[in-house]
Amino acid sequence: MKYLKILAIYFAVTSCSTTQLVENWKNPDFVTYNPNKVLIVGMTTNLEARQQFEKQLKAEYQSRGIEAVMSLELFEPSFTTEKKTDEELKQLENNLLLDGFDTLLFTKVIGVEDKILYRENYEEDKNTHIKFREDYLKYQDAYYNPDYYNEFTVYHAETSMYCICPTKDRTLIWKGYIDIIDPESIIETVNHYVRLVIVVLEEQQLINHKLLEDSTNKESIFN
């Protein structure tokens, strides 16, 4: 029943959207997880997209009473575009631990594909009695007429949650693989992506649901 519920939510979030959840994995050692202070890192050279993405995720965590910091608030914009050594990253992790961080949410694009989608009647034609000339004349337009196909780009992205644990190496808690399909608007794409990530994290019990309205609003409801 729970599996069906998760599938229903995933479908509701991803339908009519530029983002689709492909797969996700949760560390079985973490039944639930309650972060206290999260560093949000979006690895992209597009500064506008990075800022919008980190800002929205920060707002989602803060609405749940969790302290969150954007990488753009902590580091120079070049942080994600300059190469780092293993020693530099180890020092960074130690500094985060000393500053009270216990969680790192890291997002990056891991691949890009250009695809072509043909019209439905081309893909599902099961006519076994068609002659060569008919077959050729019908399909030749698929290559010369833009109305018969749609070219689009798919960005394969990955978001990972790590525990910055003081007693052992940085442990992977959760990883989600998400496809971003032919994005046209940074704002729309970021909205869909963040919403999808948050829904999945809620279902996996890795982030709590939003806090209820403040006491003032509650009182006004009952008075």
N, C-alpha and C positions, 0 to 999 in steps of 0.2 A: 504493500500500500504506500509506504513512504517513497519507494522507488518511482511509482506512478505519479506521486505528488511532485517529486523533483522534476520528472520529465515534463509535466504539465507547465510548471513554472518556467523551465528553460524554453519551452515552445512559445509561451506567452511573451517572454522577453525578446526572443530572437526573431519572431515572425515580423515581417515588414520592417526589418532593421538592417543596418549595414554591418552588423556584427553577429557572429554565430559561434556558440560554444562547440568546439570539436571534441574535446576530451578534457577531463580533469582528474587529478590524483590527490589523495589526502593521506598523510602519514598516519598509519594505524596507531602510533604511539600517542596521538593527540585526539582524544575523543571530543573534547571541547577546548577552546583556547580563548583567553581574555587578555588581549594586549593592553598595555598601559601607555606606552609611548612608541609611536610608529614613525619611521623615516620612509617617505614615499619617493621613489626614484623612477623617472621615465627616461629611458635611453633613446633619444632621437636628436637629430641635428635641427629639426624644426622647432625653434624656440617657442613659437606661439602655441603649437600643439602640446609641447611639454608643459608649459606654464598652465594652460587650460586643464590638462589632464591631472597634474599634481594638485592644482587648486581644488578641483571638484572632489577628488578622493579625500583630500584633507577635510573638506566640509562634511563629507559623509562620516568620517571618523569622529569629528568634533560633535556632530549631532547625536552621537552615541556616548558622549562624555569621555572620549578617548583623546589624549593629546597626540597630535600629528604634526609633522614638520615636512615641508617640501624640500627636496634637494636643492632647489633654486634659492631657498632661504638660508641654507647652510653652506653651500659651496658656490664657486663661480660658475657661470653658465657653461664654461668649457669643461667642466668636471666629467661629463659623460662622453665627450668627444676626444679627450686626450688619453693616450695609453697610460695604463697604470701597471706597476710591477707587483708581484705577489707580496713583497714586503710592504709596499705602500698600502695595499688593500688590507693586509693584516693589521697595520697600524690604524687604519681607518676604523676597522671593526672594534679595536680596543678603545679608541676614542669615543665611539658611539656608546659602548658599554659604560664607560666612565660618565658619560653625559646622561645616563638613565634610560637610553633606548633599549627596548627588549624585542622589537620587531622591525623587520625590513621588508617592504613590499616593492618588488623590482619588476618593471615591465620593459619589454624590448620587442622589436620586430626581428623574427628569425628567418624570414624568407619571403619572397615575392614571386607571384606567378601571373603571367598574362594568359587569359583564357578566351575561348570563343564559344558562345552558346547559340546553336542553330534553332530556328523556329521549330515548334513542337511537331508540326506535321512532317518535318524531315526526319526527326529522331524516331518517330513511332510508326512510320510507314511499313506495313507488313504485307504489302501487295506482292504476291509471288507470281503473278501472271503478267507483269509489266514487261514490255519489249524494250530492247536496248535503246532505240531512238527516243521513246517516251521517257525512259529513265534518265538518259543523258540530258534531254531538253529540260526536264524538270529540275535537275540538280545543278545545272550549269549556272543558274542565277545565284546559287548559294555563295559563289565566289566573286560575283561581280555586282550584285545588288545588296547594298547595306541593309535593306529591309528584311533580308533573310537571316541575318545573324547579328549578334551583339558581342562586341569585344569589351572585355572588362579586366580589371586587375584585382587580384586577391593578395592581401598582406597577411601573412601568418605571424601572429603575435603570441607572446607568452608572458603570463604574469605569475610570479613566484613569491611565496611568503616564507620568510626565514625567521627563525627564533634566534635572537642574539643572546645565546645562553652563556653564562659566566663559567660554567664548569666543563664545557665541551665545545667542539667545533660548531660553527653556525649551522643549525639543523634546518633542513627543508621541511616545512609543515604542509604546504599545499602548492600545487602547480596547475594552472589552467591554460589550455591551448585554445586560442580564439582567432577566428578568421574575420578580417575586416574587408568587406566586399565593395570594391569600386567606390571608395570614399570621395565625396564631392565637397562636403562642408566639415571643417575642423570641429565646429561646435556640435553639430549633429552626431558626428562619429564619436567624439569624446563622451557625449551624453549616453549614447547607446553602450559604449564599452564599459564605462564606469557603472552604469546601472546593472549590466550583466554580471560584472565581477562582484558587486555588492550582494546581489541576489544569491549567487552561488556560495559566497562566503557565509551568508546567513544560513542557508540550508545545510552547509557543512559544519555549522556551529563554531565558526572561526571568527565571527564578529556578532555582537548582539544586535538586536533590532533597535530602531531609533528610540530615544528616550521619550517618555510621555510628555505632554505639554507641561509647562511650569505650573507651580502651585497657584499662581494668580489666575491663570486661565482655567484651571480645574475648579477653583472656588466660584468663578463666574458661571460655570456650567451648572453647578449644583444650587446656586443662590437665585 
